[in-house]
Amino acid sequence: MLIVHELPFIYQLHELMARDPAAAQAEAAAQMATRADPVERLALRLLQAICHARLGNYVQAEYELTRALRQAKQRGMHYLVAEARDELAAICLMRGQIDAALRQWLDCFDAALQEDSRFGLVRAHLGIGKVLFALGKHDEAKEQHLRSVELSYALKDNSMNSAIHLCLAADYLKLAEFDRAYVALAIAEDNLAHSPYPDKHRSELLIYRSQIRAGRGEWHKAVNELDEAIRMATAGHYNWHHAFAELESGRVHFVLNRLATARSHLLIASSKAHSIASHLLEMQAEELLYSISKQEQRYEEALVHHRRYTELTLELIDNQNRHQIDPTTRRRLRRMESELALAQSEQENSSLMARLQSHEQHIQALKIEAETDPLTGVFNRRALEDRLQRELYTATQLSRPFSLLMLDIDHFKQVNDRFSHLTGDAVLKTVAELIQSCCRQDEFITRYGGEEFVILLPGAGADTARHIAERIRLKISHHDWFTLHPELLTLTISIGTAELQAGESTHDLLARADAHLYQAKAGGRNRTCC
Ligand SMILES: Nc1nc2c(ncn2[C@@H]2O[C@H](COP(=O)(O)OP(=O)(O)OP(=O)(O)O)[C@@H](O)[C@H]2O)c(=O)[nH]1
């Protein structure tokens, strides 16, 4: 079976396409006139279609790709089928048509299997990973991307390798595994030196690197990297990258409270994203524009942005496969729809401010639901990531102390094993209540893992943190646990504390508290280590 990728003239055209899609398209048209071989002609047609996509003509690209796909299927050219499906899937994903993208990549996988095309398989894994990423299943996305790393090893395709490692970096960033993200970016960067798409991938790389910087509170470096990413994406007409970089820039300036600059970046992000039908990017830009307008008390504008944000959210979710979305999200969405309808019918007789407040409350309710641990009612780990980053930023800006506690129930497995899982659950709930009773309103309590809790203490130095930790530890050890189970006589906890040090990242701070917790366990449990 002919491996089209090995047709030298096609390979050269691919390289040209990376630098100059318009020139590649013209060259492919010229070659078409001279070639009679049906495989070669089809490969050229496909390449022309891909050029349309690279030039941002997605409707035309989709039409041409679908035609090429039909012909490739008729002729049993599975490699070309895989390639066309890969491109079609990418367009679907960019538009937020998650379900369609997933189906295309699964079909791409089948076609690649039929021809034993490693390129096709790598692309399918890469793409399926992107879909899972878009669905928020970052762990599963990472697995798919790692699989494509394995498969691509023998291909020695630098461009593909940089693309895969960029995806991996994005997964790790979402999983808050910053060190791994950093390594993935370094590998992507190594590969970039030999890739025909250096600027496109480099702009993406800079965006991810800026996210790592932001995670570490290095805001100014993040701004510089994003400026460079915007410059590259603009020069290369990489619309998606441009929109993404503007969005991230808007986000960083927003955190830095430079609202006017943030707004101008976000307006570009939103319009760029709109022009390429990237609902996901547009939605995020509109959400931030809404927050900025509200903060500046420009309520009329805020309402417009919120409307657009809600519309896009609904559109995105509507596009997703119903089975891929868990029932809670769907219920939340239905509620959001009715809320929107309600807001519209109230339009005439309520003031702008009142309507905004109702949107705000609704969003607040959704946010609380998404950030709450259902068993204990305290915040979950997802909420912690967000909050911790903000607290670190505030503490640094105000030069105010900040500490956190990491707390773990001792020998909790024995509670489950001896008295049942239900008793274990009741213990977890009671521990959460007892912690709450020892904390102030602004002290943020989260269930970090199974029987582990993290508590954020804004304004607390090391001594105060130790004092609060001891108060919680004693409260729990003195509690009448037999009320939960007659044979449960004692229950203790171990705590590690850490006070924020200058220049420390969220990851470092958590790691230090974790190390102290480990010391407390190793030292015999039922104690606090600082
Ligand atoms: N009941 C209940 N148990 C849970 C939940 N989440 C995690 N666990 C259990 O928590 C236990 C944690 O056990 P280990 O990590 O071995 O720790 P441990 O027994 O507390 O021992 P040390 O931490 O070393 O003192 C496991 O048995 C988990 O199954 C939950 O939501 N409910």
The ligand as an SDF file (V2000), in Angstrom:
LIG
                    3D

 32 34  0  0  0  0  0  0  0  0999 V2000
  -15.3520    6.3850   54.3040 N   0  0  0  0  0  0  0  0  0  0  0  0
  -14.5690    7.0000   53.4300 C   0  0  0  0  0  0  0  0  0  0  0  0
  -13.2870    6.6220   53.3190 N   0  0  0  0  0  0  0  0  0  0  0  0
  -12.5040    7.2370   52.4340 C   0  0  0  0  0  0  0  0  0  0  0  0
  -12.9880    8.2800   51.6200 C   0  0  0  0  0  0  0  0  0  0  0  0
  -11.9510    8.7160   50.8320 N   0  0  0  0  0  0  0  0  0  0  0  0
  -10.8670    7.9670   51.1550 C   0  0  0  0  0  0  0  0  0  0  0  0
  -11.1750    7.0720   52.1310 N   0  0  0  0  0  0  0  0  0  0  0  0
  -10.3280    6.0740   52.7320 C   0  0  0  0  0  0  0  0  0  0  0  0
   -9.3130    6.6850   53.4980 O   0  0  0  0  0  0  0  0  0  0  0  0
   -8.3130    5.6930   53.7670 C   0  0  0  0  0  0  0  0  0  0  0  0
   -6.9560    6.3540   53.8220 C   0  0  0  0  0  0  0  0  0  0  0  0
   -6.0390    5.3880   54.2670 O   0  0  0  0  0  0  0  0  0  0  0  0
   -4.4790    5.5900   54.2730 P   0  0  0  0  0  0  0  0  0  0  0  0
   -4.0760    6.5290   53.1840 O   0  0  0  0  0  0  0  0  0  0  0  0
   -3.8690    4.2450   54.2890 O   0  0  0  0  0  0  0  0  0  0  0  0
   -4.1440    6.3770   55.5830 O   0  0  0  0  0  0  0  0  0  0  0  0
   -4.5090    6.1200   57.1000 P   0  0  0  0  0  0  0  0  0  0  0  0
   -5.1360    4.7850   57.3630 O   0  0  0  0  0  0  0  0  0  0  0  0
   -5.2920    7.3000   57.5600 O   0  0  0  0  0  0  0  0  0  0  0  0
   -3.0850    6.1030   57.7790 O   0  0  0  0  0  0  0  0  0  0  0  0
   -2.1420    7.3330   58.1480 P   0  0  0  0  0  0  0  0  0  0  0  0
   -2.5440    8.4960   57.2910 O   0  0  0  0  0  0  0  0  0  0  0  0
   -0.7770    6.8620   57.8450 O   0  0  0  0  0  0  0  0  0  0  0  0
   -2.3440    7.6450   59.5880 O   0  0  0  0  0  0  0  0  0  0  0  0
   -8.4490    4.6380   52.6830 C   0  0  0  0  0  0  0  0  0  0  0  0
   -8.8900    3.4390   53.2510 O   0  0  0  0  0  0  0  0  0  0  0  0
   -9.5470    5.2150   51.7700 C   0  0  0  0  0  0  0  0  0  0  0  0
  -10.3700    4.1930   51.2300 O   0  0  0  0  0  0  0  0  0  0  0  0
  -14.3570    8.6380   51.7370 C   0  0  0  0  0  0  0  0  0  0  0  0
  -14.8840    9.5400   51.0600 O   0  0  0  0  0  0  0  0  0  0  0  0
  -15.1060    7.9740   52.6590 N   0  0  0  0  0  0  0  0  0  0  0  0
  1  2  1  0
  2  3  2  0
  2 32  1  0
  3  4  1  0
  4  5  2  0
  4  8  1  0
  5  6  1  0
  5 30  1  0
  6  7  2  0
  7  8  1  0
  8  9  1  0
  9 10  1  0
  9 28  1  0
 10 11  1  0
 11 12  1  0
 11 26  1  0
 12 13  1  0
 13 14  1  0
 14 15  2  0
 14 16  1  0
 14 17  1  0
 17 18  1  0
 18 19  2  0
 18 20  1  0
 18 21  1  0
 21 22  1  0
 22 23  2  0
 22 24  1  0
 22 25  1  0
 26 27  1  0
 26 28  1  0
 28 29  1  0
 30 31  2  0
 30 32  1  0
M  END
$$$$
